[in-house]
Amino acid sequence: MPYENSFEDPDEVAEWQFASVPENVFQPELSVHTRWTVGNQTARTGTQSLNVVDKTGDFGYEAGSYIICAYRTFRLPQGQYDISFDWKAGGTANDGLYVAWVPAGTTIAGAQTGSSVPVFVTGNELQNCKETKEYGNAVSRTFPLIGQQAYTNLSASFVVDAAHATTGYNLVFVWLVNSPDATPTEVSVAVDNIYITKKPAAGACFATPSNLTYSDNNGQVRFSWTGNADSYDIQFFASSESATYRVEQNITATSFQCDLDDLAEGVYTFRVRAVCADGSSQWVTYPNVLIYDPSAHCLDYLDFYAAGVECRYGTWNQPSDVTGSSGSVGVIDNGYASESSRHTRHYIEGETDPRTENRLTTKPAGAVASVRLGNWDNGAEWESITYTTTIGEDVGVLQLKYALVLQDPGHDEDEQPRFTLEILNSAGQPVDATCGAADFRAGINTDGWHTVGTGYDKVLWKEWTTVGLNVRELRGQTIKIRLTTYDCSLSGHYGYAYFTLDCSQGEIQGVTCGEKPTILTVDEGFQYRWYKPYNPSEPFYEGQDPTSREMLIAPTDSNHYACDLISLTNPDCYFTLQASALARFPKARATLGYMAEDCKNYITIQNESGIFGYYTNPLTGREREVRISDCYNHIWYLVDEDGTATEFSREKDPLRVQVSEDGGTAHIRLHVTMKGETCQEEQDFYVTYPKIGKTQAETDAYMCKGGSYQFEGNTYTEPGTYPVVLKTWAGCDSILTLHLQALSADTIRDTVVVCGGQTYEWEGQNITKEGEYEHHIPFLTRVVDCDSILWYRYVKVLDNLQATLQDIPSALCGDDATLPVTVRIDKGMAGYYSLLFDEVGHNGGFNDIVEESVNDNSQELTINIPIAGSGKVYKRPNRYTANLVMSDVNKCSDVNIPISFDVLYPDSILLQLWDDLLSVTNSAWNGGYEFSTYQWYKDGEVLPGQTQFRLYLPEEKLDLSAEYSVLLTRADDGVAMMTCGFRPHAITDIERDSIVISFQSVSNDGQAVMMETSRNANVQVYSSLGLLVASTQINGQGEINLPDMRGLYVVCATDVQGRKETYRLILR
């Protein structure tokens, strides 16, 4: 003593014997192969236990009617003994585990009958059986043991009398099955950690510890007990695990304390035993201690008293009787085992629901606890729990795991037991009545549920089911999750539910940074529909299931995948997630620019970042890049000159960031990540921006009569006009003139002026039409701190400028002073105009006119464009186009008017020689132009054959009533333009006889002098001393080269007949 067996020692295991059902030699197919064994199918601690397996060797058993036994012989001295062991047993209602202390020599055998307890068990069951329940309370337990799917500890006592002290006893475990037609539960039978000690005398050192208590306070777990031992051993382990979690020995106090942080979340069992020099006591068990960390969950669904949790209850007759505000507010929780509890928690490992023949566990696998809503009492009761929570930015799916137990009395649909789920907004209204709700009614939408019983007492129960609810569109919103259970409205049948709540990100899992995924996984709780959106015709390959939670990705797969997550309660409700099979990297990319608005400098941002996938094109061998999705995080920084980075946005598209008005170079840094933030990239961008100027503005404000008004740090007590130098929303550093009015009445009327087509925002109103608008200010407002004010604001909408071109000459002569352009003002008032020429205009001698004031307010406005300069300076003849920009006086709008016109050669470049000859002057006289071709016209009609620089009509003479012009093609640019019309005049006798037609009588020294003659003439120049200094022949036009000496000269022209003309010439 003590005897301790955890079935890990092979020598000890060999001491155990098994009595199975003998082979049925007459009907072998009816033979029972279920048997006891020692193996690793299950274990409370260590790796092995004594358990029942089916014919395949798995932890389970066959249906039928039979008994099988496992036993070991003990020879102990006469006396009283204590025994404890861990056990679990599933089974149906007719099965059971018996434990007996049977005198040696008694036949122990298996048999193919399970309708009665074996004779060797009757009268030999262990005595005073105790099972430690929740809160450390020991309760009596009778055989058989059944309905426990997780290990629990049982203690008992037995006596060894003198007659059998020598022959011994057998400790026998009997598994009786009497379920010939029922399907066995998943949990079979197992026994572990058998511990036998001699019963201590009263007051003995190793007396079994008693009065176990548990408490947790300020993050500390504390266990206390009563005992006499020198020291104690303590064990504590998670109830769902098979290995000891922690062992503490040689504890000399009668208490033990540890931090909650040292324990992972779960349900724990604690054990303590006394240890003395003369022996050890039985382990005393304190089971089912719930260690729960609310901060580890997105929603604390287990705390009925937490903020944002409301429990209600009541009775009902019609569905309309149950609303979010009906019934009574309160929690009815008398413990999970109580039939009267209507809001309670279940967390006992292996606990099953008896009303489902112990086939339904009261919490789902992997959950620390569940909530039970409702009970198995009737009375037309209903109960609800409403959780108010804010959906975080990292939450995409709300996961509800639920199991239902509803009686089905066969009433009308609205009278049946039921369970409902509703997702509501903060005001209690349904977020989505179709996809944000579920309603289960017994016998109505319960196909495929399990059935227990028949007729009026029939029970329908649904196994644990996960339902995912899409809350991606509700991120950042406060919602209510309401779950409600109903008995039948006629009071005779019950309905209740178990549930847990959890959250997930609602994203495809399995995508990592820079590595190709091998499996893509989505959330449980949906139906699934995978497809390839960019390659829909490509079939799925071996290993891929388009209806599974997981999608296998082959090493060569470069597809983009999408998965529709479809609601289990409504196939029309689904959302889509997408992921790529490519290796992925985040890339920080952006195009930055500059803009000025409201006299503020901004750097504009066009975000081009993304998560990109990469693959090698098998045809070219080149790496290709594919944009897959947006980055998860976008963090924007403004970096100053010393390198200090200041975050200014986490938006994906911040659009712009304000920078200094003084000009400079902006340094923008972009940091992007994939989800999880372990994969990231950072890039710097630089933009140069200019310095901007100042403006002026005015603003109206109001104060209560006799009060004061705070404005830009100043206090004003009298109405008036106050100029303040500051920076306003409407301009840069500017003079903002405050027009302060004192309100002595309850009505404000004012006027604002806006440009046509502009939306004027005023107190929540978007105003586009002229008129008077009203705003009611009930009490304290942004304008004045007076009592109720009715504010009338007249919005005057200025007419935007509308102007059309009224008249413009199609052509003008080069020596015309101006080009008159007449514009008709159709609407509004012109304040400025600009005339903008293209490159041809600039090359032709025209200068742009920029924002020239318009002083004429008439409806028709004439703008004179300068053409000719002084002397022979005029614009280069050509066809010109320009853009006339009319700006209204308020600078609300511009009107662009394209104009075009021709500048013709002035008629002054044509020279009439007598009454039959016209000539085009040469470059010295025509403004410097050389011509390659000529075509003469008379009154706009071509004169055939007249294509020389002179028009000579010796026979018909020049028509004094006609206009002559010539089409000239310039030699330098090939442009052909007409001259203005030249009307010939009658030649006088003097003109007909004159040799010199024109003569430049004053010139600068060193320059040539120009002369035109009517006929061939010999020209001689004499100094004031009578010396010949120059001589030349001129026929029409020519130059006289003179010496580089100032003075007075005489010019003599002599024709071929000897006639002579003399002129004076001055050189300066």
C-alpha angles and dihedrals in degrees: 000000000000099000112203123177127173092165093248097110111084092206092055093044088056090062091066121094130198131213110199130178110280118246114271099234093183097050107019091177088065094054118125115231099178109117146165118258142159110242150123097270089110138347139182092210129001117008106292141056142168104266147154119253133185128236091283093054093250124133099270144073142236128254116251142084114289147109130229128184142205119192147163130201119237127188108197133167117261112279147077122305140189123219132187133176141167116245144168131185132177112185135131125277092275097050127082151166118238125191120199140177100218125185112248114259093044112123112251114190142154119241140187094243129082103171095102139029112260116259092237089060098047109096093006100078116130112271132235093012113195128187120194110230134188117314090025095284115150115218131185116259128198130198140297103056110215145143099044114122095178128052117275130176123246125188128192141154136234140182130234108207126202093254093061101032089099102035094042138209136267120232100216130194111195123192110200118193120190101163107109093159103027126091110240119242121254091251115076127184128293138168126194142164101029108192124185124183135167110261106255122233118250109284093011118152093243095045111146111269114249141188095046111191133181132200138164123203133163093353094312127120113209130187123188134180143166122250149130101228128127089232142350139223119217130194128187127177141160108273093226096053130081100214127076108259098202139351125198119188138187094029105168096186125073093240140055130202134190139165120270088224088065090064125070116227112278147086114299138198120209125199132186132182135181117247120200138161091256098046150310131268131232117281110260112211130214103187137188104031107168114218106190131172111198092190090065091064130068088222127028098219095164099063108081091182098051122116111274094027119109125181120195136178140180145126129277144201102173128028088244088065090075117070137141090270103037128100124021129313113235148090121263104196120149094159133293094275094054120103089210095060112107100172111033144133130245119199107142109129111244095007111153134194111253092205088065092051086261091293096118118072114217094231131032124252112279095017122119093214144341135219120238113209113193131359144236093267118100132212103123089283125167129186135181142188120206120194118196112201141153115239108235124223090249094053119093106152131040108209118208117187111190142167122193135205113190129166113225111214092164096242125153113295095258092049098052126105108265148171124218136190122197132182109205136179122243090274092056096253121133113267090206118357090198106040100021098059142060131191123188118187124183111259093001107079100000101104112150095025121132119260129215120184129353142252121009093354097048113141123204117199132182123211120236107295130184118220120185120208120200110233098160091114091051097059111139092017128113112236139176123230110201123187119185134182126196136196114214111287091237091067099238105096137049138222130187141163141211118211147164129197128211140152139226135187092254093228135124109266126212098057112122137177115279094343128103111244119241099192129020114206132189132192121289120241100068143079111251136224115181121189142158106246095191096040105030097160095056110104123231113257130229112299095027119111113187091200097052131095089239130058118200114223119205120215091249096045113116098167129130110235132205127190126196110212103209123199115250090219099046123021090202090066114080144125131208132237124189136199138165129237090219129099105263137213132176114238124199106216132155143154113226128196141162135255138164121216130170088358092300128119117236134182107218118218129205106185113215097167123128148142108278131198124212133207138158118251104234092211099050101022089228125133113248128202124217125185108230108175147323120293117260096231129029114186117182123199134188108215118206127211095273091053097257109148118210119192113232105169146011094190119119091230111023087168094205147001126211119241135180121302089221094077129236140127119310117215110206122184124197122199117189132180141182118238110294091034093240092111113057147148134200130201135180125220130190129204127178116216133183135241115261133206143234138273141189129236143172132216135189123222137173137212135183114266109264091016134097137247127218113213126168094333096316129107118219124191100173130057117249146102115298123183113210125186108224145113113275136190088253098052151356124274096336147152105265109195114208115209101198120193127187113226113221096164135050094250131078122194123180141150134229127188122220134174120259114266091024122123109227113205114208125165095331095319123116103210123195103154130067115253146090118300129193132218123181117212108196101192131319110023141164090261107050137350095232135119121274111330130188107210119200117190122186110209110204111200112207118221111252112234115267117183136165134193107260103178141349128166111249090218140008138184120262092240093052108118098225145001109235113217114188117203123187114218104217097176138001125009128286117230104168140012134197128195113204120190127199125234092280090056093048091049089048092060101264120135124207116253110217124198097334111182118248111221096174113088096181121121092249115051124192119204117193113211113203113243113160128046130198120306114349094340111123139143118284107265110250144111110283135195127191141167115242107204114198114195120194119239091253093048088235096131145000130223117209114208117183114213134185133186142161125242108208128199110267116250087241090084088066118082124199114217110191119314100304106042135071121178137191108232119236127252092276090062104027100058098276102299128144117201130207101191138021133198120181123213133193116206088341095308123115116253102219116233095008099121102131129098087255128059107210118184105170095163107039096026124210115310106237091201095054135079119231126202137166133216106227125197112205116229096216101053105009093238113152117209135164127240120234113264118281118207111202121225133212113276115236122220090251092053091045092053098037116108098197115056098179133000136183100228098179124049143146121267115263093028129108118250119226122226136176122203133190092222143001110306140173108232120200128180122206129191122233087265091058095254118145106239102166140016131179144151117246125187108178104329131011150138131254114210110215133192122265094254131105120231148087119309137181120226118202122191119192124184128208092270089057096251112148138204126188129205137179120238127193122199115197 
